[in-house]
Amino acid sequence: MPKSAGAKKRRRDETWTGIDHAIRQAKHQSRLGGELTYRERRAAALARGSKVQSDLHKLRLHIVKTGREVDKLRERLRTWDDVEEAEREKKRREEERKSQEQQDETSTKGRKGPESWKLRGAARPAWEVCDFDTRYVDPHVKAHEDAHKKAK
């Protein structure tokens, strides 16, 4: 019995990719160790590994970084020089002072209060638009009123 074209197409659609396997594996892990979010499942699929593996990689990176810091400190102890250490300490204090100044500067930055706002258009108060003087007499209006009285 020959296979129909529809059966072949169905079979092609049912093939699984690596991402499908990773998503299924993430779902299986979520049943065992708690619920994974969509983002975690997607990350597991794209990272070609599970959450446990990515956590192990992060841990390994932190261990390597800490080991390098220990090696640097060990080397400094072997080649100790009081003058060089005094310069390092002075440099460290200077950087700390600069970072503190920057932190203080950024804390004062931000949205300023209404006293600094520059209002434009209809939002401006009337006293900013023009000065009010109740004693002021507009000469054009005065001339218009005189002409109106004369016409009456």
Secondary structure, 3 states (H helix, E strand, C coil): CCCCHHHHHHHHHCCCCHHHHHHHHHHHHHHHHCCCCHHHHHHHHHHCCCHHHHHHHHHHHHHHHHHHHHHHHHHHHHCCCHHHHHHHHHHHHHHHHHHHHHHHHHHHCCCCCHHHCCCCHHHCCHHHHCCCCCCCCCHHHHHHHHHHHHHC
